[in-house]
């Protein structure tokens, strides 16, 4: 998994797989989910990220 935040465009992208994006769907305004050809989620893009979360620069990782 990779997380990239572009401050200039205010876009946060969470890449869950290296598979190619076949289809994208914007379920909620400004949240785009990318799917592979077999329907797996390969990425999540959040537009205007600084308006949708407290701090897009802060990342916490937890394993349970």
LOMAR-975308 format. One record per residue (C-alpha): x, y, z; residue in three letters. Coordinates in nm, 4 decimals, always signed. Layout:
<pts>
{X: X | Y: Y | Z: Z | code: ALA}
...
</pts>
This chain:
<pts>
{X: +0.0000 | Y: +0.0000 | Z: +0.0000 | code: UNK}
{X: +0.1196 | Y: +0.3498 | Z: -0.0861 | code: UNK}
{X: -0.0258 | Y: +0.6829 | Z: +0.0159 | code: UNK}
{X: +0.0470 | Y: +1.0025 | Z: -0.1769 | code: UNK}
{X: -0.0744 | Y: +1.3514 | Z: -0.0942 | code: UNK}
{X: -0.0346 | Y: +1.6309 | Z: -0.3493 | code: UNK}
{X: -0.0525 | Y: +1.9637 | Z: -0.1618 | code: UNK}
{X: -0.0834 | Y: +2.1699 | Z: -0.4789 | code: UNK}
{X: -0.3925 | Y: +1.9885 | Z: -0.6086 | code: UNK}
{X: -0.5096 | Y: +1.8864 | Z: -0.2564 | code: UNK}
{X: -0.5569 | Y: +1.5235 | Z: -0.3620 | code: UNK}
{X: -0.4869 | Y: +1.2182 | Z: -0.1469 | code: UNK}
{X: -0.4408 | Y: +0.8851 | Z: -0.3265 | code: UNK}
{X: -0.4260 | Y: +0.5507 | Z: -0.1494 | code: UNK}
{X: -0.2886 | Y: +0.2804 | Z: -0.3771 | code: UNK}
{X: -0.3841 | Y: -0.0686 | Z: -0.2610 | code: UNK}
{X: -0.2436 | Y: -0.2644 | Z: -0.5545 | code: UNK}
{X: -0.0145 | Y: -0.2346 | Z: -0.8549 | code: UNK}
{X: -0.2915 | Y: -0.3667 | Z: -1.0805 | code: UNK}
{X: -0.4057 | Y: -0.1390 | Z: -1.3622 | code: UNK}
{X: -0.7183 | Y: +0.0695 | Z: -1.3128 | code: UNK}
{X: -0.9974 | Y: -0.0579 | Z: -1.5358 | code: UNK}
{X: -1.2878 | Y: +0.1443 | Z: -1.4004 | code: UNK}
{X: -1.3451 | Y: +0.4308 | Z: -1.1568 | code: UNK}
{X: -1.6572 | Y: +0.5184 | Z: -0.9626 | code: UNK}
{X: -1.7343 | Y: +0.8339 | Z: -0.7644 | code: UNK}
{X: -1.9751 | Y: +0.7019 | Z: -0.4980 | code: UNK}
{X: -1.9581 | Y: +1.0144 | Z: -0.2829 | code: UNK}
{X: -1.8738 | Y: +1.3588 | Z: -0.4103 | code: UNK}
{X: -1.4954 | Y: +1.3877 | Z: -0.4311 | code: UNK}
{X: -1.4193 | Y: +1.0250 | Z: -0.3360 | code: UNK}
{X: -1.3229 | Y: +0.8089 | Z: -0.6328 | code: UNK}
{X: -1.2701 | Y: +0.4344 | Z: -0.6073 | code: UNK}
{X: -1.0573 | Y: +0.2646 | Z: -0.8742 | code: UNK}
{X: -1.1233 | Y: -0.0991 | Z: -0.9678 | code: UNK}
{X: -0.9251 | Y: -0.3649 | Z: -1.1561 | code: UNK}
{X: -1.0743 | Y: -0.5696 | Z: -1.4407 | code: UNK}
{X: -1.1907 | Y: -0.8358 | Z: -1.1929 | code: UNK}
{X: -1.3584 | Y: -0.5822 | Z: -0.9607 | code: UNK}
{X: -1.0929 | Y: -0.5567 | Z: -0.6895 | code: UNK}
{X: -1.0360 | Y: -0.2127 | Z: -0.5350 | code: UNK}
{X: -0.6923 | Y: -0.0935 | Z: -0.6451 | code: UNK}
{X: -0.7037 | Y: +0.2663 | Z: -0.5217 | code: UNK}
{X: -0.8981 | Y: +0.5410 | Z: -0.3502 | code: UNK}
{X: -0.8669 | Y: +0.9069 | Z: -0.4504 | code: UNK}
{X: -0.9923 | Y: +1.1876 | Z: -0.2260 | code: UNK}
{X: -1.0340 | Y: +1.5268 | Z: -0.3903 | code: UNK}
{X: -1.0124 | Y: +1.8418 | Z: -0.1724 | code: UNK}
{X: -0.8597 | Y: +1.6202 | Z: +0.0940 | code: UNK}
{X: -0.7793 | Y: +1.9021 | Z: +0.3370 | code: UNK}
{X: -1.1506 | Y: +1.9846 | Z: +0.3522 | code: UNK}
{X: -1.2544 | Y: +1.6226 | Z: +0.4150 | code: UNK}
{X: -1.0054 | Y: +1.5241 | Z: +0.6867 | code: UNK}
{X: -0.8297 | Y: +1.7000 | Z: +0.9746 | code: UNK}
{X: -0.4720 | Y: +1.6578 | Z: +0.8469 | code: UNK}
{X: -0.3981 | Y: +1.4777 | Z: +0.5179 | code: UNK}
{X: -0.0243 | Y: +1.4968 | Z: +0.5945 | code: UNK}
{X: -0.0563 | Y: +1.2806 | Z: +0.9069 | code: UNK}
{X: -0.0466 | Y: +0.9031 | Z: +0.8560 | code: UNK}
{X: -0.0993 | Y: +0.6422 | Z: +1.1261 | code: UNK}
{X: -0.0530 | Y: +0.2731 | Z: +1.0616 | code: UNK}
{X: -0.1879 | Y: +0.0058 | Z: +1.2928 | code: UNK}
{X: -0.1666 | Y: -0.3716 | Z: +1.2783 | code: UNK}
{X: -0.4005 | Y: -0.5689 | Z: +1.5021 | code: UNK}
</pts>
